[in-house]
Amino acid sequence: MEPAHITDINFNEIIQKNALALIDCWAPWCGPCQAIGPTIEQLATEYAGRVLIGKLNVDENPQIAEQFQIYSIPTMLIIKNGREVARIVGLCPKNHIESILKKHLG
């Protein structure tokens, strides 16, 4: 399953429809963002139906990037019931991302 394509326009609707979401804030020119891409795709497949996994291109969607004060990428926002509950900045292993997701899944 592909990660959802998140934009300034659909962000609020997607967040309201999904109790738990992980949004990968990235840009095509960012090396670490490219490196974490396959991990984000794996998570989208493995957590399908439980967690919305999405990708937000910060160059194309500056409003959300500004709203969440994203100054370095990759930044992964964990949003539960419409509120940011965690943030992971930088390239990190899949098990680290999963451990944070699982805290909020219960």
A tleap script that builds the chain and sets N, CA, C and O, in Angstrom:
source leaprc.protein.ff14SB
mol = sequence {
  NMET GLU PRO ALA HIE ILE THR ASP ILE ASN
  PHE ASN GLU ILE ILE GLN LYS ASN ALA LEU
  ALA LEU ILE ASP CYS TRP ALA PRO TRP CYS
  GLY PRO CYS GLN ALA ILE GLY PRO THR ILE
  GLU GLN LEU ALA THR GLU TYR ALA GLY ARG
  VAL LEU ILE GLY LYS LEU ASN VAL ASP GLU
  ASN PRO GLN ILE ALA GLU GLN PHE GLN ILE
  TYR SER ILE PRO THR MET LEU ILE ILE LYS
  ASN GLY ARG GLU VAL ALA ARG ILE VAL GLY
  LEU CYS PRO LYS ASN HIE ILE GLU SER ILE
  LEU LYS LYS HIE LEU CGLY
}
set mol.1.N position { 0.841 -1.188 0.000 }
set mol.1.CA position { 0.000 0.000 0.000 }
set mol.1.C position { 0.886 1.252 0.000 }
set mol.1.O position { 1.867 1.331 0.739 }
set mol.2.N position { 0.529 2.214 -0.829 }
set mol.2.CA position { 1.305 3.456 -0.930 }
set mol.2.C position { 0.951 4.397 0.214 }
set mol.2.O position { -0.190 4.408 0.677 }
set mol.3.N position { 1.922 5.189 0.674 }
set mol.3.CA position { 1.575 6.239 1.636 }
set mol.3.C position { 0.613 7.238 0.985 }
set mol.3.O position { 0.679 7.474 -0.222 }
set mol.4.N position { -0.273 7.817 1.785 }
set mol.4.CA position { -1.224 8.809 1.278 }
set mol.4.C position { -0.468 10.071 0.861 }
set mol.4.O position { 0.529 10.443 1.480 }
set mol.5.N position { -0.951 10.715 -0.182 }
set mol.5.CA position { -0.363 11.971 -0.663 }
set mol.5.C position { -1.042 13.110 0.098 }
set mol.5.O position { -2.217 13.399 -0.127 }
set mol.6.N position { -0.300 13.751 0.995 }
set mol.6.CA position { -0.854 14.798 1.857 }
set mol.6.C position { -0.489 16.162 1.277 }
set mol.6.O position { 0.641 16.380 0.840 }
set mol.7.N position { -1.456 17.072 1.278 }
set mol.7.CA position { -1.235 18.422 0.748 }
set mol.7.C position { -1.797 19.449 1.729 }
set mol.7.O position { -2.492 19.099 2.684 }
set mol.8.N position { -1.485 20.725 1.477 }
set mol.8.CA position { -2.085 21.802 2.274 }
set mol.8.C position { -3.609 21.709 2.224 }
set mol.8.O position { -4.287 22.010 3.206 }
set mol.9.N position { -4.143 21.292 1.077 }
set mol.9.CA position { -5.589 21.280 0.864 }
set mol.9.C position { -6.276 20.122 1.597 }
set mol.9.O position { -7.332 20.321 2.198 }
set mol.10.N position { -5.694 18.912 1.558 }
set mol.10.CA position { -6.396 17.756 2.141 }
set mol.10.C position { -5.940 17.405 3.562 }
set mol.10.O position { -6.492 16.488 4.171 }
set mol.11.N position { -4.949 18.114 4.096 }
set mol.11.CA position { -4.359 17.775 5.397 }
set mol.11.C position { -5.421 17.663 6.503 }
set mol.11.O position { -5.527 16.624 7.155 }
set mol.12.N position { -6.200 18.725 6.713 }
set mol.12.CA position { -7.154 18.727 7.836 }
set mol.12.C position { -8.195 17.622 7.703 }
set mol.12.O position { -8.546 16.974 8.688 }
set mol.13.N position { -8.687 17.408 6.489 }
set mol.13.CA position { -9.687 16.366 6.257 }
set mol.13.C position { -9.115 14.989 6.588 }
set mol.13.O position { -9.776 14.175 7.234 }
set mol.14.N position { -7.896 14.735 6.148 }
set mol.14.CA position { -7.264 13.432 6.394 }
set mol.14.C position { -7.004 13.225 7.881 }
set mol.14.O position { -7.217 12.131 8.404 }
set mol.15.N position { -6.547 14.262 8.555 }
set mol.15.CA position { -6.261 14.160 9.989 }
set mol.15.C position { -7.546 13.903 10.778 }
set mol.15.O position { -7.541 13.136 11.740 }
set mol.16.N position { -8.641 14.541 10.373 }
set mol.16.CA position { -9.915 14.351 11.075 }
set mol.16.C position { -10.496 12.959 10.845 }
set mol.16.O position { -11.181 12.421 11.715 }
set mol.17.N position { -10.226 12.376 9.680 }
set mol.17.CA position { -10.775 11.056 9.343 }
set mol.17.C position { -10.000 9.916 9.988 }
set mol.17.O position { -10.522 8.806 10.090 }
set mol.18.N position { -8.770 10.158 10.425 }
set mol.18.CA position { -7.906 9.091 10.936 }
set mol.18.C position { -7.478 9.402 12.360 }
set mol.18.O position { -6.886 10.447 12.630 }
set mol.19.N position { -7.787 8.474 13.277 }
set mol.19.CA position { -7.460 8.696 14.686 }
set mol.19.C position { -5.953 8.830 14.905 }
set mol.19.O position { -5.508 9.586 15.768 }
set mol.20.N position { -5.172 8.085 14.113 }
set mol.20.CA position { -3.718 8.129 14.270 }
set mol.20.C position { -3.069 8.216 12.889 }
set mol.20.O position { -3.390 7.443 11.987 }
set mol.21.N position { -2.156 9.165 12.744 }
set mol.21.CA position { -1.484 9.359 11.458 }
set mol.21.C position { -0.005 9.641 11.677 }
set mol.21.O position { 0.385 10.287 12.649 }
set mol.22.N position { 0.808 9.143 10.752 }
set mol.22.CA position { 2.220 9.500 10.691 }
set mol.22.C position { 2.411 10.204 9.358 }
set mol.22.O position { 2.181 9.624 8.296 }
set mol.23.N position { 2.834 11.458 9.425 }
set mol.23.CA position { 3.039 12.247 8.216 }
set mol.23.C position { 4.533 12.490 8.056 }
set mol.23.O position { 5.171 13.123 8.898 }
set mol.24.N position { 5.076 11.974 6.959 }
set mol.24.CA position { 6.491 12.163 6.623 }
set mol.24.C position { 6.618 13.464 5.830 }
set mol.24.O position { 6.150 13.556 4.696 }
set mol.25.N position { 7.255 14.464 6.437 }
set mol.25.CA position { 7.479 15.745 5.773 }
set mol.25.C position { 8.848 15.676 5.098 }
set mol.25.O position { 9.868 15.473 5.756 }
set mol.26.N position { 8.852 15.847 3.774 }
set mol.26.CA position { 10.047 15.550 2.980 }
set mol.26.C position { 10.135 16.495 1.790 }
set mol.26.O position { 9.248 17.318 1.569 }
set mol.27.N position { 11.217 16.366 1.028 }
set mol.27.CA position { 11.389 17.071 -0.246 }
set mol.27.C position { 12.216 16.178 -1.170 }
set mol.27.O position { 13.050 15.402 -0.704 }
set mol.28.N position { 11.984 16.289 -2.484 }
set mol.28.CA position { 12.678 15.404 -3.430 }
set mol.28.C position { 14.194 15.576 -3.451 }
set mol.28.O position { 14.907 14.629 -3.784 }
set mol.29.N position { 14.703 16.750 -3.107 }
set mol.29.CA position { 16.144 17.007 -3.158 }
set mol.29.C position { 16.870 16.567 -1.885 }
set mol.29.O position { 18.094 16.672 -1.810 }
set mol.30.N position { 16.148 16.085 -0.902 }
set mol.30.CA position { 16.716 15.759 0.418 }
set mol.30.C position { 17.173 14.300 0.451 }
set mol.30.O position { 16.353 13.384 0.383 }
set mol.31.N position { 18.493 14.091 0.555 }
set mol.31.CA position { 19.059 12.737 0.582 }
set mol.31.C position { 18.502 11.853 1.685 }
set mol.31.O position { 18.040 10.748 1.401 }
set mol.32.N position { 18.530 12.309 2.952 }
set mol.32.CA position { 17.964 11.487 4.035 }
set mol.32.C position { 16.474 11.177 3.822 }
set mol.32.O position { 15.997 10.109 4.204 }
set mol.33.N position { 15.750 12.118 3.211 }
set mol.33.CA position { 14.329 11.887 2.913 }
set mol.33.C position { 14.178 10.721 1.937 }
set mol.33.O position { 13.301 9.872 2.096 }
set mol.34.N position { 15.048 10.695 0.923 }
set mol.34.CA position { 15.019 9.599 -0.056 }
set mol.34.C position { 15.372 8.280 0.631 }
set mol.34.O position { 14.792 7.236 0.333 }
set mol.35.N position { 16.321 8.345 1.544 }
set mol.35.CA position { 16.776 7.131 2.231 }
set mol.35.C position { 15.677 6.529 3.108 }
set mol.35.O position { 15.590 5.308 3.236 }
set mol.36.N position { 14.842 7.371 3.711 }
set mol.36.CA position { 13.803 6.853 4.610 }
set mol.36.C position { 12.526 6.479 3.854 }
set mol.36.O position { 11.625 5.862 4.421 }
set mol.37.N position { 12.449 6.855 2.568 }
set mol.37.CA position { 11.258 6.565 1.760 }
set mol.37.C position { 10.800 5.119 1.796 }
set mol.37.O position { 9.621 4.868 2.044 }
set mol.38.N position { 11.699 4.138 1.555 }
set mol.38.CA position { 11.271 2.733 1.587 }
set mol.38.C position { 10.708 2.316 2.950 }
set mol.38.O position { 9.789 1.500 3.015 }
set mol.39.N position { 11.249 2.868 4.028 }
set mol.39.CA position { 10.736 2.563 5.371 }
set mol.39.C position { 9.308 3.070 5.512 }
set mol.39.O position { 8.447 2.375 6.050 }
set mol.40.N position { 9.058 4.291 5.024 }
set mol.40.CA position { 7.712 4.868 5.091 }
set mol.40.C position { 6.737 3.993 4.287 }
set mol.40.O position { 5.603 3.772 4.711 }
set mol.41.N position { 7.184 3.501 3.131 }
set mol.41.CA position { 6.332 2.637 2.307 }
set mol.41.C position { 6.036 1.311 3.017 }
set mol.41.O position { 4.915 0.807 2.948 }
set mol.42.N position { 7.039 0.748 3.699 }
set mol.42.CA position { 6.826 -0.495 4.465 }
set mol.42.C position { 5.803 -0.261 5.575 }
set mol.42.O position { 4.904 -1.075 5.785 }
set mol.43.N position { 5.949 0.859 6.283 }
set mol.43.CA position { 5.020 1.164 7.375 }
set mol.43.C position { 3.600 1.330 6.836 }
set mol.43.O position { 2.642 0.893 7.473 }
set mol.44.N position { 3.458 1.956 5.667 }
set mol.44.CA position { 2.134 2.158 5.068 }
set mol.44.C position { 1.452 0.817 4.819 }
set mol.44.O position { 0.248 0.674 5.034 }
set mol.45.N position { 2.228 -0.161 4.367 }
set mol.45.CA position { 1.678 -1.497 4.117 }
set mol.45.C position { 1.376 -2.213 5.425 }
set mol.45.O position { 0.293 -2.774 5.594 }
set mol.46.N position { 2.333 -2.195 6.352 }
set mol.46.CA position { 2.203 -2.967 7.585 }
set mol.46.C position { 1.139 -2.413 8.530 }
set mol.46.O position { 0.537 -3.169 9.292 }
set mol.47.N position { 0.904 -1.112 8.488 }
set mol.47.CA position { -0.057 -0.495 9.414 }
set mol.47.C position { -1.359 -0.102 8.715 }
set mol.47.O position { -2.170 0.625 9.289 }
set mol.48.N position { -1.568 -0.571 7.489 }
set mol.48.CA position { -2.795 -0.260 6.733 }
set mol.48.C position { -4.019 -0.614 7.577 }
set mol.48.O position { -4.091 -1.696 8.160 }
set mol.49.N position { -4.970 0.301 7.635 }
set mol.49.CA position { -6.184 0.067 8.408 }
set mol.49.C position { -6.062 0.440 9.872 }
set mol.49.O position { -7.072 0.521 10.571 }
set mol.50.N position { -4.835 0.672 10.357 }
set mol.50.CA position { -4.649 1.043 11.761 }
set mol.50.C position { -4.080 2.441 11.918 }
set mol.50.O position { -4.494 3.194 12.799 }
set mol.51.N position { -3.121 2.788 11.051 }
set mol.51.CA position { -2.470 4.107 11.099 }
set mol.51.C position { -2.414 4.642 9.675 }
set mol.51.O position { -2.003 3.932 8.758 }
set mol.52.N position { -2.824 5.884 9.491 }
set mol.52.CA position { -2.649 6.498 8.176 }
set mol.52.C position { -1.188 6.909 8.057 }
set mol.52.O position { -0.681 7.657 8.893 }
set mol.53.N position { -0.520 6.429 7.035 }
set mol.53.CA position { 0.858 6.833 6.762 }
set mol.53.C position { 0.805 7.724 5.525 }
set mol.53.O position { 0.305 7.312 4.477 }
set mol.54.N position { 1.318 8.938 5.650 }
set mol.54.CA position { 1.259 9.871 4.539 }
set mol.54.C position { 2.574 10.594 4.332 }
set mol.54.O position { 3.432 10.633 5.214 }
set mol.55.N position { 2.713 11.172 3.132 }
set mol.55.CA position { 3.906 11.950 2.800 }
set mol.55.C position { 3.470 13.349 2.375 }
set mol.55.O position { 2.548 13.507 1.575 }
set mol.56.N position { 4.137 14.352 2.916 }
set mol.56.CA position { 3.858 15.744 2.600 }
set mol.56.C position { 5.129 16.389 2.063 }
set mol.56.O position { 6.122 16.515 2.778 }
set mol.57.N position { 5.090 16.797 0.798 }
set mol.57.CA position { 6.228 17.486 0.184 }
set mol.57.C position { 6.221 18.926 0.693 }
set mol.57.O position { 5.309 19.690 0.377 }
set mol.58.N position { 7.235 19.302 1.483 }
set mol.58.CA position { 7.244 20.626 2.110 }
set mol.58.C position { 7.447 21.759 1.110 }
set mol.58.O position { 7.030 22.890 1.360 }
set mol.59.N position { 8.089 21.462 -0.027 }
set mol.59.CA position { 8.268 22.491 -1.050 }
set mol.59.C position { 6.931 22.849 -1.708 }
set mol.59.O position { 6.673 24.011 -2.022 }
set mol.60.N position { 6.095 21.843 -1.910 }
set mol.60.CA position { 4.808 22.057 -2.579 }
set mol.60.C position { 3.703 22.463 -1.609 }
set mol.60.O position { 2.658 22.953 -2.039 }
set mol.61.N position { 3.913 22.269 -0.314 }
set mol.61.CA position { 2.877 22.509 0.695 }
set mol.61.C position { 3.433 23.322 1.864 }
set mol.61.O position { 3.566 22.807 2.974 }
set mol.62.N position { 3.757 24.593 1.613 }
set mol.62.CA position { 4.420 25.393 2.649 }
set mol.62.C position { 3.528 25.745 3.844 }
set mol.62.O position { 4.039 26.008 4.932 }
set mol.63.N position { 2.207 25.754 3.658 }
set mol.63.CA position { 1.333 26.140 4.772 }
set mol.63.C position { 1.437 25.167 5.940 }
set mol.63.O position { 1.594 25.582 7.089 }
set mol.64.N position { 1.348 23.877 5.646 }
set mol.64.CA position { 1.422 22.869 6.714 }
set mol.64.C position { 2.823 22.852 7.314 }
set mol.64.O position { 2.976 22.750 8.531 }
set mol.65.N position { 3.847 22.952 6.468 }
set mol.65.CA position { 5.226 22.983 6.973 }
set mol.65.C position { 5.411 24.148 7.941 }
set mol.65.O position { 6.077 24.008 8.967 }
set mol.66.N position { 4.826 25.287 7.616 }
set mol.66.CA position { 4.938 26.462 8.488 }
set mol.66.C position { 4.101 26.283 9.750 }
set mol.66.O position { 4.550 26.606 10.850 }
set mol.67.N position { 2.889 25.769 9.590 }
set mol.67.CA position { 1.989 25.568 10.734 }
set mol.67.C position { 2.642 24.691 11.803 }
set mol.67.O position { 2.495 24.942 12.999 }
set mol.68.N position { 3.366 23.659 11.359 }
set mol.68.CA position { 4.007 22.738 12.298 }
set mol.68.C position { 5.476 23.086 12.553 }
set mol.68.O position { 6.196 22.330 13.205 }
set mol.69.N position { 5.912 24.232 12.035 }
set mol.69.CA position { 7.285 24.716 12.240 }
set mol.69.C position { 8.320 23.645 11.913 }
set mol.69.O position { 9.159 23.286 12.739 }
set mol.70.N position { 8.233 23.150 10.692 }
set mol.70.CA position { 9.177 22.128 10.236 }
set mol.70.C position { 10.371 22.843 9.610 }
set mol.70.O position { 10.276 23.436 8.535 }
set mol.71.N position { 11.505 22.768 10.322 }
set mol.71.CA position { 12.709 23.483 9.894 }
set mol.71.C position { 13.766 22.568 9.319 }
set mol.71.O position { 14.676 23.023 8.626 }
set mol.72.N position { 13.656 21.272 9.602 }
set mol.72.CA position { 14.605 20.336 9.012 }
set mol.72.C position { 13.833 19.094 8.595 }
set mol.72.O position { 12.846 18.708 9.221 }
set mol.73.N position { 14.308 18.485 7.526 }
set mol.73.CA position { 13.625 17.299 7.016 }
set mol.73.C position { 14.631 16.162 6.862 }
set mol.73.O position { 15.816 16.435 6.670 }
set mol.74.N position { 14.219 14.919 6.935 }
set mol.74.CA position { 12.836 14.515 7.148 }
set mol.74.C position { 12.358 14.771 8.585 }
set mol.74.O position { 13.117 14.627 9.544 }
set mol.75.N position { 11.106 15.147 8.704 }
set mol.75.CA position { 10.426 15.236 9.997 }
set mol.75.C position { 9.153 14.416 9.877 }
set mol.75.O position { 8.371 14.601 8.945 }
set mol.76.N position { 8.949 13.510 10.822 }
set mol.76.CA position { 7.728 12.714 10.853 }
set mol.76.C position { 6.865 13.199 11.999 }
set mol.76.O position { 7.284 13.197 13.156 }
set mol.77.N position { 5.662 13.611 11.663 }
set mol.77.CA position { 4.695 14.053 12.671 }
set mol.77.C position { 3.778 12.882 13.002 }
set mol.77.O position { 3.252 12.225 12.105 }
set mol.78.N position { 3.588 12.623 14.300 }
set mol.78.CA position { 2.616 11.619 14.725 }
set mol.78.C position { 1.428 12.422 15.273 }
set mol.78.O position { 1.551 13.160 16.251 }
set mol.79.N position { 0.292 12.255 14.622 }
set mol.79.CA position { -0.886 13.048 14.977 }
set mol.79.C position { -1.988 12.097 15.426 }
set mol.79.O position { -2.394 11.196 14.692 }
set mol.80.N position { -2.463 12.321 16.651 }
set mol.80.CA position { -3.520 11.480 17.215 }
set mol.80.C position { -4.706 12.364 17.550 }
set mol.80.O position { -4.573 13.375 18.240 }
set mol.81.N position { -5.859 11.970 17.053 }
set mol.81.CA position { -7.095 12.731 17.284 }
set mol.81.C position { -6.914 14.217 16.986 }
set mol.81.O position { -7.388 15.077 17.729 }
set mol.82.N position { -6.217 14.501 15.879 }
set mol.82.CA position { -6.067 15.877 15.423 }
set mol.82.C position { -4.962 16.686 16.072 }
set mol.82.O position { -4.749 17.842 15.706 }
set mol.83.N position { -4.240 16.090 17.047 }
set mol.83.CA position { -3.173 16.824 17.737 }
set mol.83.C position { -1.839 16.123 17.546 }
set mol.83.O position { -1.763 14.895 17.521 }
set mol.84.N position { -0.776 16.933 17.411 }
set mol.84.CA position { 0.563 16.345 17.319 }
set mol.84.C position { 0.935 15.781 18.687 }
set mol.84.O position { 0.920 16.495 19.690 }
set mol.85.N position { 1.268 14.491 18.716 }
set mol.85.CA position { 1.641 13.847 19.980 }
set mol.85.C position { 3.114 13.463 20.020 }
set mol.85.O position { 3.663 13.193 21.088 }
set mol.86.N position { 3.757 13.438 18.841 }
set mol.86.CA position { 5.183 13.110 18.789 }
set mol.86.C position { 5.739 13.619 17.472 }
set mol.86.O position { 5.005 13.873 16.517 }
set mol.87.N position { 7.059 13.759 17.449 }
set mol.87.CA position { 7.760 14.238 16.265 }
set mol.87.C position { 9.109 13.531 16.220 }
set mol.87.O position { 9.818 13.452 17.223 }
set mol.88.N position { 9.448 13.022 15.048 }
set mol.88.CA position { 10.745 12.373 14.856 }
set mol.88.C position { 11.464 13.171 13.778 }
set mol.88.O position { 10.959 13.318 12.665 }
set mol.89.N position { 12.635 13.682 14.107 }
set mol.89.CA position { 13.383 14.494 13.145 }
set mol.89.C position { 14.637 13.734 12.725 }
set mol.89.O position { 15.389 13.236 13.563 }
set mol.90.N position { 14.846 13.655 11.415 }
set mol.90.CA position { 16.061 13.031 10.895 }
set mol.90.C position { 15.858 11.579 10.511 }
set mol.90.O position { 14.805 10.984 10.742 }
set mol.91.N position { 16.893 11.040 9.924 }
set mol.91.CA position { 16.902 9.655 9.472 }
set mol.91.C position { 17.062 8.757 10.693 }
set mol.91.O position { 17.994 8.930 11.479 }
set mol.92.N position { 16.152 7.798 10.850 }
set mol.92.CA position { 16.249 6.890 11.997 }
set mol.92.C position { 15.750 5.512 11.572 }
set mol.92.O position { 15.060 5.382 10.561 }
set mol.93.N position { 16.100 4.484 12.346 }
set mol.93.CA position { 15.701 3.127 11.973 }
set mol.93.C position { 14.198 2.899 12.127 }
set mol.93.O position { 13.527 3.564 12.915 }
set mol.94.N position { 13.697 1.952 11.360 }
set mol.94.CA position { 12.272 1.632 11.369 }
set mol.94.C position { 11.775 1.259 12.768 }
set mol.94.O position { 10.682 1.665 13.162 }
set mol.95.N position { 12.564 0.493 13.516 }
set mol.95.CA position { 12.096 0.061 14.843 }
set mol.95.C position { 11.895 1.250 15.791 }
set mol.95.O position { 11.044 1.188 16.679 }
set mol.96.N position { 12.660 2.320 15.618 }
set mol.96.CA position { 12.478 3.526 16.433 }
set mol.96.C position { 11.129 4.177 16.109 }
set mol.96.O position { 10.389 4.565 17.012 }
set mol.97.N position { 10.820 4.292 14.830 }
set mol.97.CA position { 9.544 4.879 14.412 }
set mol.97.C position { 8.394 4.019 14.938 }
set mol.97.O position { 7.410 4.537 15.464 }
set mol.98.N position { 8.530 2.696 14.788 }
set mol.98.CA position { 7.475 1.786 15.238 }
set mol.98.C position { 7.256 1.850 16.739 }
set mol.98.O position { 6.117 1.775 17.200 }
set mol.99.N position { 8.323 1.987 17.505 }
set mol.99.CA position { 8.160 2.033 18.963 }
set mol.99.C position { 7.339 3.262 19.375 }
set mol.99.O position { 6.545 3.194 20.313 }
set mol.100.N position { 7.531 4.368 18.680 }
set mol.100.CA position { 6.759 5.579 18.981 }
set mol.100.C position { 5.310 5.414 18.511 }
set mol.100.O position { 4.378 5.810 19.210 }
set mol.101.N position { 5.130 4.832 17.328 }
set mol.101.CA position { 3.767 4.589 16.823 }
set mol.101.C position { 2.979 3.689 17.780 }
set mol.101.O position { 1.816 3.958 18.082 }
set mol.102.N position { 3.618 2.625 18.249 }
set mol.102.CA position { 2.930 1.645 19.104 }
set mol.102.C position { 2.502 2.268 20.424 }
set mol.102.O position { 1.497 1.848 20.999 }
set mol.103.N position { 3.236 3.259 20.921 }
set mol.103.CA position { 2.837 3.942 22.160 }
set mol.103.C position { 1.473 4.595 22.010 }
set mol.103.O position { 0.708 4.687 22.970 }
set mol.104.N position { 1.172 5.048 20.793 }
set mol.104.CA position { -0.056 5.807 20.555 }
set mol.104.C position { -1.169 4.965 19.943 }
set mol.104.O position { -2.289 5.448 19.773 }
set mol.105.N position { -0.869 3.703 19.608 }
set mol.105.CA position { -1.859 2.842 18.960 }
set mol.105.C position { -2.908 2.326 19.928 }
set mol.105.O position { -4.073 2.183 19.557 }
set mol.106.N position { -2.516 2.044 21.161 }
set mol.106.CA position { -3.415 1.432 22.126 }
set mol.106.C position { -4.679 2.197 22.242 }
set mol.106.O position { -5.559 1.822 23.016 }
savepdb mol mol.pdb
quit
